[in-house]
Amino acid sequence: MLTRHVRVLAFTQPALRPLLAVVVGLLACVNGDERANAGANTARKKITVAIQPFLAHAPVLIAYADSFFAEEGLDVEFIKVANSTEAIPALLKGDVDVFPASANPGLFNAMARGVAVRMVADRGYLNPNGCSSVAIAVPPGRAAASRANPRIVRRISIERQHGMLYMIEKSLESVGLSIDSLDTKIVPPLPEQEALGKGTLDAAFVGEPWIARAVSAGKAEIWIRVESVLPNMQSGFIFFGPSLLTHDPDAGRRFLIGYRRGVAKLQEGKTPANVALLAKETGDTPELIRQACWPTLRPDGRVDLTSTQEYQRWLQRKGLVPVPATTEQMWDSSFLEYADSVLQRRGSEGRS
């Protein structure tokens, strides 16, 4: 069930609104900049984003907290979800406007049927030259032995979400193992960390921030880096539903402008401001945020459709995607192209 989490934005005093509207209208005429028109609080467009307060969503969290969305004339409301499956029906019906997530069978099948849902920007990929944001971990002191003889791994904690299963299957295949040959369990993160520390689990598929927590606590070490097994795989996307694709594309364009500003801020790295902001938004400690592997995003904001299609073919072999979605059914670059053209123009004019 979706739980609404509304953060109230400050509104301009009523007495000043008519004057502000006039000023904004003049600025729009002079500059031709959509942000001038969007900046009036009376014109702010409500946009709902289904999200979990995880580090993987850092650009969205930054864009919200630093008022980038508000500056583009948007009133963004976060709808917290327990898992990605909950958000899909709401996105397809238009009850949710934006969904930052990995791809799954429900989304691929909807796109293949012609439903108005598209990937519009990158939300992260597996960087083989970076840190490990997803991995298979083993108890402390066992990584070398597990690499030398993978068959000592018998009990493993896994995820059942399809994107995670794809990574797990490919990672185990890289060392000559299969999921079917192991004793698989689904263990929540905290008990999983304790089980690794005690050695009652031989391995676990772990993502951030749980990798940083387990490793820093001395309860696990990395055995298989998923980034090495699936280099450059597209792991996350920004999805738009019908409300932005067809009913109000202008709001979608403004969202992408704010989002790309959030990406640029994230790519400044682990600055004190970014660490403090993400610690507040995720609820993790600043120390853990500094230790964690931050998401890697592509500078041009585009997605790797080759790895995405490869994942979709894997889902088809599993019988989960009867008819694969085509590239045209999955990807819409127009919002990204518009956002970047606006940001480039602002940069040339000395504005953010």
N, C-alpha and C positions, 0 to 999 in steps of 0.2 A: 504494500500500500504506500502511495506517495505521501510524504509528510512535507507540508509547505513550511519553508523557513524564509520569512520576509524580513529584509533589512530596510529600514525606512531612510530615504534620502531627504536631505534638507530642502525645503522649498523657499523660493524667494518671497519676501513680504508682499501681500496682496496689493498694497498701495503702489508698489514699484512695477508691477507686472505690465501695465499698459505702456509705460515708458520703455521698459526692457524690450517689449515686442517691437516697438518702433525702431529702436536701435538695432536689434537683431535683423529686422527686415532690411534696413539700410546697408548693414554689413554684408548681407547676402547678395544684394545687388552690386555692391562695389567689388567684393572679392570673389563672388561666384563660388564660395566655399560652403558646402553643405553643413559643416559643423556650426557655422554662425546661425543658421536657421534652426539646427537641432538643439542649440544650447539653451533655448528658452525653456524654463521649467514647465511652463504651461503646455508645451508641445512634446514633452517627453513621452516616448513610446514604451509601454510595458513589454518586457520580454522575459519569458520564463526559461530557465536553464536547469535541466536535470543533472545533478552533480553529487559527487561524494567529496568530502574535504580532504583529498589526498594530494600528495606532492605531484602526482602525474598530471593534475589539473592546474599546475602552477601558473601558466599564462592567464587562465581565466580568473583565478583568485587574485592575481596581481592587478589585472585590468579592472576588476571590481573594486578592490581596496584602494587603488590609486585614482579612482574616479575617472578612468579612461572611458568607460562606457557612459557614465553620466555626462562627460564632456562631449560625447557624440550624440547627446539627446536621448539617451536610453535610461529607463528605470528597470534595472535588472533584478529579477527575483530568483533566488536559488530554491530549487525544489530538491531536497535531500532524498536520495534513494538508497535502499540497502544494497542493491545490486543492479547491474545494467539491465537485466531482464525486465525489471519493473517499469522502466522508463519507455520501453519500445512501443507498447500500445498507445501511451499518451502522446508520444512523438508522432506516430502515424495518424492519429486523430486530430492533431493540431492543438492538443491541450498543453503540450510542451513545445517550445519553439526551437531550442538548441539542445543538443546532446553530445557532450565530449566523451568519447568512448572508443573501445576497440570494436571491430566489426564482429558480427555473429550471424548465425543462420537466419534469424528472424529479419534482420535488416537486409541481408542479401536477397532473401526470398521476396520481401516487399519491393525492393528495387527491381527485381526481375519481373514482377507483375506490373510494373509501371506506376507504382505508388510514388507520390511526390516526396521522396526523401533522398538526399544526396550527401556525399562527402564534399565538403567545401574547403577544407584546409587540413594541414598536418597538425597532429597533436602529439607526435613523438615517434621515434623509430629506434631500433636496436643498433647502437653505434659500436662496431667492433673495436674501435680505437678509444673508447671511453670507459667509464666505470660500469659496474654491474647493477642494473636496476631490477633484473630478474635472474634467478639462478637456481640451481639445485644445490642445496647445502647439506653438509654431513656433520656429525659430531666433531668437536674440536680434536685435532690431531689425526683425523682419519682421511683427509683429502688425498694425501700422497698414496696411501694404501688403496683407496678406492680407485684412483687413477691406474695404479699398477694392476689391480685385480677388481674390476667392476662387479664381479659376481659375489663379492662379500656384501653387497647391498641387496637386502631382501625385503625390508619393510620401509615403505615410503609414504609420506603424506602428500597428497596431490589436490589439485583443484578440479572441479567438474565443469567449469565454464569452458566452452569449446576453444576459445582462443588460448587459454592456459593449457588445455589438454594437447593442443597442437604443439606448443612449445615443449611440453613435457615429453611427448612421444618422440619428437625430433631429437631432443637432447639425449634421451635414453638410447635411441638408435645410434647416436654418434659414438657410444661406448659399447655397442653390441648387446644392449638390453632392450626389453619391451615391457610395456605396462602390464600386459597379460601374464608375464612371467614373475611378477612381483606381488607381494602382499600389500595392497593399496589401502590407505586409510584417508579419511577426511578429518583433519584435526584443526581446530581453530588456532589462530596465530599464537596466542600466549601459551596454551598447553603444548603446542607444537615446539615452541622454543625450549620449554622445559624438558620435553621428551628428547630433543636433540642433545641438550646439555647432559642429560643422564644416560644417553646412549640407548634408550628404549625404542628410538626410531633410528634407522640407518641413514635416512635421507629425507629431504622435504623440499618441495618446490616453494620458493620464497620470493616475494617482491618487496620493494621499498614501501614503507620505512622499516619493514621487519628484518630485512637483511642487516641494516645498520644496527638495529637493536640487538639482534642475536650475536653478531660478530663482536660488537663493542662490549657485550656482556660476557664474552668468552664462552658462549654456548653453541657456537657453530662456526664453520668455515666453508668457504665456497669450494664446491667440487666441480661443477660444470657451469660455465658462463653461457647463458643463452645467446648473448650477443655474438659469441664466437661460433655458435652452431647455426644461427640464422642471421648472418650479418646484413645490416641495413633493412631488415624486415620492418614494414610499416606496422607499428604496434598501436597507434591511436589516431583518431580522426575527430574533426568537428563535423557533426551531422546537423543539417537543417531539415526541418519537416515542412509540410505544406503551407503552414502559416507564413513562413519567410520566403519559401521558394516561389509561391504563386500569389499569395494574398498581399504581402507587404515586403517585397524585395528590398525596398529602400531601407527598412529597419535591419534587414539582413546585411546589407552593405555597411551600415553604420556599426553593426556588431563586429564585423570582420575588421574594420578600422581599429576599434578599441582592442580587439583581440591581438592584432598584429603589434600594437603598441605594447601590450602585455608581454608578447614574445620578445620584443626588443629589450624590454626591461629585464626579463629573465636572463637573457643572454649576456647581461653585464656580469653575471656570475654571482658568487656567494658574498655579495656586499653586505655590510651590516644592515642596510635598509631592507634588502630582499630577505635576509635571514629572519629579521624581526617580523616582517610582514607575513611570511609563510608560516612562521611559528604560531602567530596569532590566528591565522586562517585555518590551519590544520589541527591546532591543538597540541602539536608536538613541541618539545623543548627546543630552544635555539641550538643547543649542543647537538641534538639528534639531527636537526635540519642541516647543520654544517657537515655532519658526518655522512649523511645520506647521499646516494647517487641521484643527482637531479636529472629530469628528463632532457633528452637531446632532441631538438627540433631542427628541421631543415631551414636554412636561411631564406629560401624562396617561398616557404610555406606550402609547397606542393607535396603530394603524396606519391609513394612508390607503388604504382599500380601493378607492376610485375609481381612483387611479393604478395600483394593483396589477391591477385588472381590465383597465385599458387596456393594460398591458404583456402580460397574458395573451392579450388579443385579438390583439395583434401576433404573439405566438408561434403563435396559431391560424392566422393568415394565412400564416405561414411553414410550416405543416404540422407543427408540433412539438407542438401540443396539440390532439388530435382533439376532445375534449369538455372545455370549460372547467369548472373547479371552481367551485362556487357559493360565496357568502360563508359560508354555514353549514359547508361542507366545508373552508374555508380557515382560519377564524378562531374561536378560543375565548377569550373575554374573562374566563372565570371565575377563572383563576389570577391575572390582573392585579387583578381586583376584590377578590379575597381579600387579596392582598399589600398593596394600598393601604389596605384597611380595617384591617389589623393595624398598619401603619405610622402611620396617622392616630390610632389608639388609643394607640399608644406615645407619639406626639407630644403628645397631650393629657395624658398622664401624666408628661411630662417625660423620656421615654426615647427612645433612638435605635432 
